[in-house]
Each structure stands twice: as structure tokens, then as C-alpha cells.
Amino acid sequence: MPAEYREISAARWGRVSLRLMGVAPRSCVRTAVLAAMMSALVSAMLPGCGFPEYGMANGASGASGVSSAGSSGGDRAGGSGESGEPGTEAGAGAGGEAGMNVEPPPIPCEQTCLPRPPGWIGPMAFSETQSTVPLADCPAGFEDSMPIDLHHELIAPDGTCSCTCAPAEGQVCDTQLHIFADQTCSSSQCAQVGTRGCTTVPASCTGIQGSTSIDALTISGGSCKSQVVLPVAPTWKYNDRLCRATDEGTCDAPNQVCARVPDLPYLSSVCMTRQIQNGDPVPKCPDAYSRQVAVLYGQYVDERGCSECRCGAPTGGTCTGRIAIFGGVNCESTTDDAYTLSTTANPTPMCQTFNLSGNGLRPTHVLGEYTLNPPGTCGVASKSEPTGEATTSGMVTVVCCQ
């Protein structure tokens, strides 16, 4: 027997002997002394005695295991301690298996193991509807709480610009007022004045009484503001929804994933997706998912516009109101006569009398006060032309299915 083996066996035999003798290792010092004495005795006896191995060398049934590392029993070379008592060497433990991290067994795939090509995302369930139809909820096995909603086929027609002209603004009503010294508008006319603003009557008109006639009212000036009607906002022809697979299960091959065939109204095949930058070439579908079903978008940029248009001069309108004749120094004194007028031309101008009794010796000022209702209108002089276009933007999602 080799010397080193005899030393180990002697030490272990010493411990066993102590137990047989009923000596408990209560004190580290007492244990060390007794162990040394027994070790010397056994060493002297071993060369002439053939003790059986009793598993001492490998610790199969010894008092405590011998470990090569300080783990909690997971990586040990020795056996388990007798009656479950902890070993004195580092790493020994009851049963020899305590402290190991045991992973739960993987859940086998109960659906179908499908290939997942590198660089592609999935599997996905894919659904497409007209934009006027609500999207369906995610199907069984794809209960995605946050599905990806996208679109394709942007509808943004050109040539929808139009121009309108607002009602006229700034038009002016006016007429000519003829003043006569008599009461019948038949004698010589003493003055002819406009009524736009406070107008002075010439001194040739004398007397506090007289008569007047008016010409048809005229409307002049004014302009119309142009208004361009922009194109309607773009719309998507189709709305699309992608739902991620939620089935649990592990496939044997690391490049496979567990999924099922989606239920209707989803496409009855499993799909993979890939995102690219807008404008980049669309990648070829992988072999296992060779059918490209859609190229989807989430955003668009609308750069459509319209050129300015121009309106022509106003035409039409209706003036109503009155003309006041004053006998004072301005148009702020009390009026004595008022005339309700219309734009309708009289073949024979209506003759109306006035009497300035108590307000002066003769007519000195006249003032027309008019309301323009409805105002004139304008036609379009130059049309509005469309500019720019609406385009898709953002990330592009390519969908390839089996």
C-alpha cells in the first residue's frame, strides 16, 4: 500500500475508531490529540494487516464526503455523509445533491414548429380589411395585447384644388340728387349734388321749401377675397393588423418557433415580417415564407397644395337707405326730410318735397346713408392649380407568408 494512501486511510480509520470507542469530537484540541494517537497506532499496524477498502478511497460510505471545490454540493467528487451529518471538508453535504440549480424541463410544442429565418420577426397572424371596416381582434394563439396596426395603398388624388370668391367688400352706394325751388320738380333746377358723404348744397338754392328727385342708385368700387379650397386629406384604402404568436412550447431545433395556423378572418397561413427604411429596396421573401402579401406603412407626408387664385371685379348688389337734407352748418343737425331709396331705376324719377321750417333759411347739406344688402359678387379670374404630392413615410413593414 502506498505511503500516501496509508496516511489517508489511517486518518479516516482514526475517526472511525473514535466513533466506535464512543468518543465524540467535542473539542478541536481533544479530537486532534486522539486522532494523532490512533493514526500512529494504525500506521504501525497497517503494513502487517490487510484491511478491506470499505470505500474509504472514494468516500462511498464514509463519515463525510471529500470535495474538490467549495460549492454547495453541486460539483463534488466525494460521496454523501453517513446519516446525513455534514462533512468536515469544504463542499460536503447531506445526500451529496443539496444546492443544485435544477432547470424545469422545457414545454414541448403542441402546435407546429416553424422555421424562423434570420433577420425576420415572427411568426405573425395577418389580417387586412377595407379602411371602412373595423379590424378583427387577434385570433387564438396570437392574443397580442398590443397588435401592430398599419396601412397600405394611400389615396391622395391630385387636381382637387378649387377657388371661390367671397362676397364683395368696400362697395360704395351713391346717386345724384336734383334740387328744385318749387314743390313739383318742374321749375328750374337750382342744384345737382352727390350723396356720398356730407355734401354742400350750392348757394343758388334759396328758400326753406322745395322739391327733389333722385337718379338710380349706383354701386361702385369694392373687391372680393379669393379662397382656395385645399385637397381633402389623404386616406388609406386598406387597414392591416399583425398579431404576435403567444403559444408556449419549445422546438428541438434552435432556429424553429412554435405557432399554429391563425383562424379566419386572419390569413390562413403564418407570416414573418421585416422592417426597412422608406425608399430602401424591398427584400426577397425567405424560402419558407415565399409569398409576399403586403408592404405596409404607418405614416404619410402630405405636401400637396394649391396655387393662389384671383377674383374679378364685383358686380351686382342692392343699396337701400335714405337721403337727408340739412339747413345748418353741417350734417349733424336734425333732418327734416328722409327718402327711402332703392337701386331699382324709376323711368320717371319720383318727386319728393322738403320743408326746412325752423332749421335754416335754405338747404345747405345733404347726406346719403345706405345699406348694401346683398353685396355684389365676383367671378374667378384665374384658377388655382395643384402643387406637390402626398407620399408614404417612416418605416416600411414587409409581410411574407407561407
TILO-196718 format. One record per residue (C-alpha): y, z, x. Coordinates in steps of 0.2 Angstrom, whole numbers, plus 5000, padded with zeros to 4 digits. Each point is the difference from the previous one (the first is absolute). Last residue first. Example, Ala and Ser with C-alpha at 12.3 -4.5 7.8 and 13.67 -1.06 7.14 Angstrom:
% TILO-196718
{r {4995, 5036, 5068}}
{r {4983, 5003, 4994}}
END
This chain:
% TILO-196718
{r {5153, 4769, 4769}}
{r {5019, 5003, 4999}}
{r {5015, 4997, 5011}}
{r {5017, 5007, 4996}}
{r {5015, 4997, 5012}}
{r {5014, 5013, 4998}}
{r {5017, 4994, 5006}}
{r {5013, 5012, 5006}}
{r {5018, 4999, 4996}}
{r {5009, 4985, 4991}}
{r {4997, 4986, 4987}}
{r {5014, 4988, 4998}}
{r {5014, 4996, 4988}}
{r {5012, 4986, 5004}}
{r {5017, 4995, 5005}}
{r {5014, 4991, 4990}}
{r {5001, 4994, 4982}}
{r {5015, 4989, 4994}}
{r {5014, 5006, 4989}}
{r {5009, 4986, 4990}}
{r {5017, 4994, 5001}}
{r {5013, 4999, 4986}}
{r {4992, 5011, 4988}}
{r {5009, 5000, 4983}}
{r {5013, 5013, 4996}}
{r {5004, 5009, 4984}}
{r {5016, 5006, 4991}}
{r {5003, 5017, 4993}}
{r {4995, 5005, 4983}}
{r {5011, 5009, 4996}}
{r {5017, 4998, 5010}}
{r {5011, 5013, 4993}}
{r {5019, 4997, 5000}}
{r {5017, 5008, 5000}}
{r {5014, 4988, 5001}}
{r {5018, 5006, 5004}}
{r {5017, 4994, 4994}}
{r {5017, 5005, 5006}}
{r {5018, 5000, 4994}}
{r {5000, 4996, 4982}}
{r {5018, 5003, 4992}}
{r {5012, 5014, 4995}}
{r {4989, 5014, 5005}}
{r {4986, 5012, 4993}}
{r {5008, 5006, 4983}}
{r {4996, 4983, 4991}}
{r {4989, 4989, 5011}}
{r {4993, 4989, 4986}}
{r {4987, 4987, 5003}}
{r {4993, 4985, 4991}}
{r {4983, 4991, 5002}}
{r {4997, 4982, 4999}}
{r {4982, 4994, 5003}}
{r {4998, 4985, 5011}}
{r {4995, 4984, 4990}}
{r {4984, 4993, 5007}}
{r {4995, 5018, 5004}}
{r {4990, 5002, 5016}}
{r {4986, 5013, 5000}}
{r {5004, 5011, 5015}}
{r {5005, 5014, 4988}}
{r {5016, 5010, 4997}}
{r {5004, 5016, 4991}}
{r {5019, 5001, 5000}}
{r {5010, 5016, 5003}}
{r {5018, 5003, 4994}}
{r {5012, 5014, 5003}}
{r {4994, 5007, 5016}}
{r {5005, 5017, 5006}}
{r {5008, 5000, 5017}}
{r {4990, 4998, 5016}}
{r {5002, 4981, 5002}}
{r {5017, 5001, 5009}}
{r {5019, 5002, 4997}}
{r {4998, 5000, 4981}}
{r {4998, 4988, 4986}}
{r {4981, 4998, 5002}}
{r {4988, 4987, 4992}}
{r {4981, 5003, 5001}}
{r {4986, 4987, 5001}}
{r {4983, 5005, 4994}}
{r {4982, 4999, 5005}}
{r {4985, 4989, 5000}}
{r {4994, 4988, 5014}}
{r {4983, 4991, 4999}}
{r {4990, 4993, 5015}}
{r {4996, 4983, 5006}}
{r {4998, 4994, 5018}}
{r {4999, 5008, 5016}}
{r {5001, 4990, 5017}}
{r {4983, 4997, 5008}}
{r {4988, 5012, 5008}}
{r {4992, 5000, 5017}}
{r {4983, 5005, 5007}}
{r {4995, 5010, 5015}}
{r {4984, 4996, 5008}}
{r {4984, 5009, 4994}}
{r {4988, 5012, 5009}}
{r {4982, 5002, 5005}}
{r {4996, 5011, 5014}}
{r {4987, 5010, 4991}}
{r {4989, 5009, 5013}}
{r {4982, 5004, 4994}}
{r {4988, 5015, 5001}}
{r {4982, 5006, 4998}}
{r {4991, 4984, 5005}}
{r {4982, 4994, 4998}}
{r {4990, 4986, 5007}}
{r {4985, 4997, 4988}}
{r {4982, 4996, 4998}}
{r {4994, 4995, 5017}}
{r {4982, 4998, 4999}}
{r {4990, 5002, 5017}}
{r {4997, 5019, 4998}}
{r {4984, 5002, 5011}}
{r {5007, 4986, 5012}}
{r {5017, 5007, 5002}}
{r {5015, 4992, 4992}}
{r {5011, 4990, 5011}}
{r {5017, 5007, 5004}}
{r {5016, 4995, 4991}}
{r {5013, 4994, 5012}}
{r {5014, 5012, 5003}}
{r {5016, 4997, 4988}}
{r {4999, 5017, 4992}}
{r {4991, 5012, 5012}}
{r {4982, 5002, 4998}}
{r {4989, 5013, 4990}}
{r {4981, 4998, 4998}}
{r {4989, 5003, 4985}}
{r {4982, 5000, 4996}}
{r {4992, 4996, 4983}}
{r {4985, 5005, 4990}}
{r {4994, 4989, 4987}}
{r {5001, 5000, 4981}}
{r {5018, 4998, 4999}}
{r {5007, 5015, 4990}}
{r {5000, 4998, 4981}}
{r {4986, 5004, 5002}}
{r {4990, 5012, 5011}}
{r {5001, 5001, 5019}}
{r {4984, 4996, 5010}}
{r {4995, 5016, 5010}}
{r {5006, 5007, 5017}}
{r {4993, 5008, 5016}}
{r {5007, 4994, 5016}}
{r {4992, 4990, 5015}}
{r {5005, 4999, 5018}}
{r {4992, 5016, 5005}}
{r {4983, 4994, 4994}}
{r {4989, 5013, 4991}}
{r {5012, 5001, 4985}}
{r {5007, 5016, 4994}}
{r {5004, 5005, 4982}}
{r {5015, 5005, 4989}}
{r {5007, 4987, 4988}}
{r {5019, 5000, 5000}}
{r {5004, 4982, 5003}}
{r {5019, 4996, 5001}}
{r {5008, 4992, 4985}}
{r {5011, 4984, 5002}}
{r {5011, 4994, 4985}}
{r {5008, 4984, 4997}}
{r {5015, 4994, 4989}}
{r {5002, 4981, 4997}}
{r {5014, 4989, 4995}}
{r {5013, 5010, 5009}}
{r {5018, 5000, 4995}}
{r {5017, 4995, 5007}}
{r {5016, 5006, 4993}}
{r {5009, 4989, 4988}}
{r {5012, 4987, 5009}}
{r {5018, 5005, 5000}}
{r {5012, 4996, 4986}}
{r {5017, 4995, 5008}}
{r {5015, 5005, 4991}}
{r {5017, 4990, 5001}}
{r {5016, 5009, 4995}}
{r {5011, 4990, 4988}}
{r {5018, 4996, 5002}}
{r {5017, 5002, 4991}}
{r {5014, 4989, 4997}}
{r {5006, 4993, 4983}}
{r {4998, 5003, 4982}}
{r {5012, 4992, 4987}}
{r {5006, 5006, 4983}}
{r {5005, 4987, 4988}}
{r {5019, 4999, 4998}}
{r {5010, 5013, 4992}}
{r {5014, 5000, 4986}}
{r {5014, 5011, 4998}}
{r {5014, 5005, 4988}}
{r {5017, 5009, 5000}}
{r {5009, 5016, 4997}}
{r {5010, 5011, 5012}}
{r {5012, 4987, 5005}}
{r {5002, 4989, 5015}}
{r {4987, 4990, 5010}}
{r {5010, 4991, 5014}}
{r {4999, 5015, 5010}}
{r {4983, 4995, 5007}}
{r {4985, 5011, 4995}}
{r {4993, 5009, 5015}}
{r {4981, 5001, 5002}}
{r {4989, 5015, 5002}}
{r {4983, 4994, 5005}}
{r {4993, 4984, 4995}}
{r {5009, 4995, 4984}}
{r {5009, 4984, 5005}}
{r {5017, 4996, 4994}}
{r {5008, 4986, 4989}}
{r {5017, 5004, 4994}}
{r {5014, 4996, 4987}}
{r {4991, 4988, 4990}}
{r {5011, 4990, 4988}}
{r {4996, 5003, 4982}}
{r {4983, 4999, 4992}}
{r {4991, 5015, 5005}}
{r {5003, 5007, 4983}}
{r {5010, 5016, 5002}}
{r {5014, 4993, 5010}}
{r {5004, 5003, 5019}}
{r {4984, 4993, 5006}}
{r {4989, 5006, 5014}}
{r {4985, 4990, 5007}}
{r {4986, 5010, 5009}}
{r {4990, 4991, 5013}}
{r {4982, 5006, 5003}}
{r {4990, 5011, 5012}}
{r {4983, 5007, 5003}}
{r {4994, 5004, 5018}}
{r {4983, 5000, 5007}}
{r {4996, 5012, 5014}}
{r {4981, 5001, 4997}}
{r {4988, 4987, 4994}}
{r {4983, 5005, 4994}}
{r {4987, 5001, 5014}}
{r {4993, 4984, 5007}}
{r {4981, 4998, 5003}}
{r {4990, 4993, 5014}}
{r {4981, 4998, 5002}}
{r {4988, 5003, 5014}}
{r {4982, 4997, 4996}}
{r {4996, 4986, 5012}}
{r {4987, 5009, 5011}}
{r {4985, 5009, 4993}}
{r {4994, 5016, 5006}}
{r {4982, 5004, 4995}}
{r {4991, 5008, 5014}}
{r {4981, 4996, 5001}}
{r {4992, 5017, 5006}}
{r {5001, 5018, 4996}}
{r {4995, 5018, 5007}}
{r {4994, 5016, 4994}}
{r {4990, 5011, 5012}}
{r {4990, 5013, 4991}}
{r {5005, 5019, 5003}}
{r {4987, 5011, 4991}}
{r {4986, 4987, 5005}}
{r {4985, 5002, 4989}}
{r {4991, 4986, 5009}}
{r {4982, 5004, 4996}}
{r {5003, 4998, 4981}}
{r {5015, 4988, 4997}}
{r {5018, 5003, 5004}}
{r {5011, 4999, 4984}}
{r {5005, 4983, 4993}}
{r {5017, 4992, 5003}}
{r {5011, 4997, 4985}}
{r {5002, 4982, 4994}}
{r {5017, 4991, 5001}}
{r {4999, 4997, 5019}}
{r {4984, 4990, 4996}}
{r {4985, 5010, 5007}}
{r {4990, 5002, 5017}}
{r {4987, 5013, 5005}}
{r {4992, 5004, 5017}}
{r {4988, 5014, 5005}}
{r {5001, 5004, 5018}}
{r {4989, 5002, 5015}}
{r {5010, 5002, 5010}}
{r {5012, 4996, 5014}}
{r {4998, 4986, 5012}}
{r {5002, 5001, 5019}}
{r {4982, 5000, 5004}}
{r {4989, 4994, 4986}}
{r {4992, 5013, 4989}}
{r {4983, 4995, 4995}}
{r {4993, 5006, 4983}}
{r {4987, 5014, 4997}}
{r {4996, 5000, 4982}}
{r {5000, 5015, 4988}}
{r {4990, 5016, 5003}}
{r {5006, 5002, 5017}}
{r {4992, 5014, 5009}}
{r {5009, 5016, 5001}}
{r {5000, 5006, 5019}}
{r {4991, 5016, 5004}}
{r {5011, 5015, 5002}}
{r {5004, 5003, 5019}}
{r {4992, 5016, 5008}}
{r {5012, 5009, 5012}}
{r {4988, 5012, 5009}}
{r {5005, 5018, 5001}}
{r {4982, 5008, 4998}}
{r {4985, 4990, 5006}}
{r {4991, 5011, 5013}}
{r {4993, 5011, 4986}}
{r {5012, 5015, 5005}}
{r {5011, 4995, 5015}}
{r {5000, 4997, 5018}}
{r {5015, 4990, 5007}}
{r {5006, 5012, 5014}}
{r {4985, 5011, 5006}}
{r {4996, 5017, 4992}}
{r {4991, 4992, 4985}}
{r {5004, 5006, 4982}}
{r {4986, 5008, 4991}}
{r {4992, 4988, 4987}}
{r {4983, 5009, 5001}}
{r {4997, 4992, 5017}}
{r {5014, 4989, 5006}}
{r {4999, 4981, 4997}}
{r {4995, 4988, 5014}}
{r {5010, 4995, 5015}}
{r {5009, 4983, 5004}}
{r {5015, 5002, 4988}}
{r {5012, 4988, 4993}}
{r {5005, 5006, 4982}}
{r {4997, 5018, 5003}}
{r {5019, 5006, 5000}}
{r {5004, 4991, 5016}}
{r {5000, 5008, 5017}}
{r {4989, 4988, 5009}}
{r {4983, 5000, 5009}}
{r {4992, 5012, 4988}}
{r {4987, 5013, 5003}}
{r {4992, 5007, 4984}}
{r {4996, 5018, 4997}}
{r {4985, 5011, 4999}}
{r {4988, 4986, 5004}}
{r {4990, 4990, 4988}}
{r {5004, 4982, 5005}}
{r {5011, 5005, 5015}}
{r {4995, 4985, 5011}}
{r {4994, 5009, 5015}}
{r {4994, 5015, 4991}}
{r {4989, 4991, 4988}}
{r {4986, 5013, 5002}}
{r {4997, 4993, 5017}}
{r {4983, 5010, 5003}}
{r {5000, 5013, 5014}}
{r {4989, 4996, 5015}}
{r {5001, 5015, 5011}}
{r {4999, 5002, 5019}}
{r {5017, 4992, 5004}}
{r {5008, 5008, 4984}}
{r {4997, 5018, 5004}}
{r {5014, 5003, 5013}}
{r {5012, 4990, 4990}}
{r {4996, 5010, 4984}}
{r {5004, 5016, 5009}}
{r {5016, 4994, 5007}}
{r {5005, 4993, 4983}}
{r {4995, 5016, 4992}}
{r {5012, 5010, 5011}}
{r {5014, 4988, 4998}}
{r {4999, 5000, 4981}}
{r {5000, 5019, 5000}}
{r {5016, 5000, 5010}}
{r {5009, 4986, 4991}}
{r {4995, 5008, 4983}}
{r {5007, 5017, 5005}}
{r {5016, 4992, 5006}}
{r {5003, 4989, 4984}}
{r {4996, 5015, 4989}}
{r {4990, 4998, 4984}}
{r {4987, 4989, 5006}}
{r {4986, 5008, 4989}}
{r {4985, 5007, 5009}}
{r {4985, 5000, 4989}}
{r {4987, 4997, 5014}}
{r {4996, 4983, 4992}}
{r {5018, 4996, 4999}}
{r {5003, 5004, 5018}}
{r {4985, 4989, 5005}}
{r {5007, 4985, 4991}}
{r {5016, 5002, 5010}}
{r {4991, 5002, 5016}}
{r {4989, 4985, 4996}}
{r {5016, 4990, 4998}}
{r {5007, 5005, 5017}}
{r {4983, 4997, 5008}}
{r {4998, 4983, 4992}}
{r {5017, 4995, 5006}}
{r {4996, 5006, 5018}}
{r {4982, 4993, 5000}}
{r {5007, 4983, 4995}}
{r {5012, 5001, 5014}}
{r {4987, 5004, 5013}}
{r {4988, 4986, 4994}}
{r {4983, 5005, 4993}}
END
